[in-house]
Amino acid sequence: MLDKWNSTLKVLPPERLRDTVSRLARPLVFTNGVFDILHAGHVAYLEAASAQGSSLVVALNSDRSARGLGKSGDRPFHALADRARVVAALACVSWVTWFDEATPSLLLQALRPEVYVKGGDYRIEDLPETPLVRSWGGRVTIGPLLPGHSSTALIEHLQAAAP
């Protein structure tokens, strides 16, 4: 099963990651997103998230979950397995998994990370996950935005350049 996802074994199905939670290096940092078209802004964000603990778990929205976010067009452009492989290739990422729900609350509850990080386009008080993470003493932080780098802007640029 794992070879289907990633030969590096950094990609684990949610149930396997839940089973290994006691072996994850702490403090555990958790973040989530679609990560459809990986760019320098994503990398800077993930590096900053990773620096806040001993291991970084990145939970990807499944294809169905990503489509439910109201993103434009036929997004995600890349299937979950491809997105997982690309994110797992980053040295700052310890583990990659996914979730099919609208939010990663079930994974957060199972893993109980010490730090939950979201991108700079979010506000801590608006995140539905904030009370959950704080309920076990975890903290929620907002990662940096690298100016001039966004998937939406990149897609718009590519579409404008197309003949």
C-alpha positions in Angstrom: 0.0 0.0 0.0 2.7 2.5 0.9 4.6 2.0 -2.4 1.4 3.2 -4.1 1.8 6.6 -2.3 5.5 7.2 -1.8 8.6 5.0 -1.9 10.2 7.1 0.8 7.7 5.9 3.4 7.1 9.4 4.7 3.5 9.2 3.4 1.2 7.3 5.8 -2.6 6.7 5.6 -4.4 8.5 8.4 -5.1 5.2 10.3 -1.4 4.2 10.1 -0.2 7.6 11.4 -2.7 7.4 14.2 -1.3 4.0 15.2 2.3 5.5 15.3 1.4 8.6 17.3 3.4 7.5 20.3 6.5 7.2 18.2 6.3 10.7 16.6 9.1 13.1 17.8 7.8 15.7 20.1 7.1 18.6 20.1 4.9 17.7 17.2 3.9 20.4 14.7 0.9 19.9 12.5 -0.3 21.8 9.4 -2.7 21.1 6.6 -3.7 22.3 3.2 -4.2 21.3 -0.4 -0.6 22.1 -1.6 -1.8 21.7 -5.2 0.8 23.7 -7.0 3.8 23.8 -4.7 5.7 27.1 -4.9 8.4 29.0 -2.9 5.7 30.4 -0.6 4.6 26.9 0.4 8.2 25.9 1.0 9.0 28.9 3.2 5.8 28.3 5.2 6.6 24.6 5.7 10.2 25.4 6.7 8.9 27.9 9.3 6.3 25.5 10.6 9.0 22.7 10.9 11.2 25.0 12.9 8.6 25.2 15.7 9.1 21.6 16.8 10.9 18.2 16.4 8.7 16.8 13.6 6.2 18.2 11.1 3.1 16.3 10.0 1.4 17.8 6.9 -2.1 16.6 6.3 -3.4 17.1 2.8 -7.0 17.7 1.9 -8.1 14.7 -0.2 -9.2 15.4 -3.7 -12.9 15.4 -2.6 -12.1 17.6 0.5 -10.2 20.0 -1.7 -13.1 20.3 -4.2 -15.3 21.2 -1.2 -13.3 24.3 -0.4 -14.8 26.2 -3.3 -11.5 26.7 -5.2 -11.9 27.8 -8.8 -11.8 25.5 -11.9 -10.9 21.9 -11.8 -8.8 22.1 -8.7 -7.0 20.3 -7.4 -5.0 20.0 -10.6 -2.8 17.2 -9.1 -4.2 14.1 -7.5 -3.7 13.4 -3.8 -0.9 10.8 -4.5 1.1 13.2 -6.6 0.6 16.1 -4.1 1.7 13.8 -1.2 4.8 12.6 -3.1 5.9 16.2 -3.8 5.3 17.4 -0.2 7.0 14.4 1.3 10.1 15.1 -0.8 10.8 18.3 1.3 13.4 17.8 3.9 11.5 19.9 6.5 8.5 17.5 6.3 8.5 14.5 8.6 5.2 12.8 7.7 2.5 13.3 5.1 -1.1 12.1 5.5 -4.5 13.2 4.3 -8.1 13.8 5.4 -11.4 13.5 3.6 -13.4 15.8 5.9 -13.8 19.6 5.6 -11.3 20.1 8.4 -8.5 18.0 9.9 -10.2 18.0 13.4 -10.2 14.1 13.6 -6.5 13.9 12.9 -5.7 16.8 15.3 -7.7 15.0 18.0 -5.8 11.7 17.4 -2.3 13.2 17.1 -2.7 16.1 19.7 0.2 18.2 18.3 1.8 20.7 20.6 1.7 23.2 17.7 -0.9 23.7 14.9 0.2 26.1 12.2 -1.9 27.7 9.5 -0.8 30.1 6.7 -0.7 33.8 6.9 -4.0 34.3 5.1 -5.8 32.9 8.2 -6.6 34.4 11.6 -6.2 32.3 14.7 -9.6 33.4 16.2 -11.4 32.4 13.0 -10.0 28.8 12.8 -12.5 26.2 13.8 -9.6 24.1 15.0 -8.3 26.6 17.5 -10.5 25.6 20.5 -9.8 22.0 19.9 -6.0 22.4 19.8 -6.1 24.7 22.9 -8.2 22.1 24.8 -5.2 19.9 25.4 -2.8 22.8 25.9 -1.6 23.1 22.3 -0.9 26.4 20.7 -2.0 27.7 17.3 0.3 29.9 15.2 0.1 31.6 11.9 3.0 31.0 9.5 4.5 33.5 7.2 3.3 34.6 3.8 6.0 35.1 1.2 4.9 38.2 -0.6 4.1 37.7 -4.3 3.7 34.0 -4.0 0.2 32.4 -4.1 -1.3 29.5 -6.0 -4.2 31.6 -7.2 -1.9 34.3 -8.5 0.3 31.7 -10.2 -2.8 30.1 -11.9 -4.1 33.5 -13.0 -0.7 34.3 -14.5 -0.5 31.0 -16.4 -4.0 31.4 -17.7 -3.3 34.9 -18.9 -0.2 33.7 -20.7 -2.0 30.9 -22.4 -2.7 31.4 -26.1 
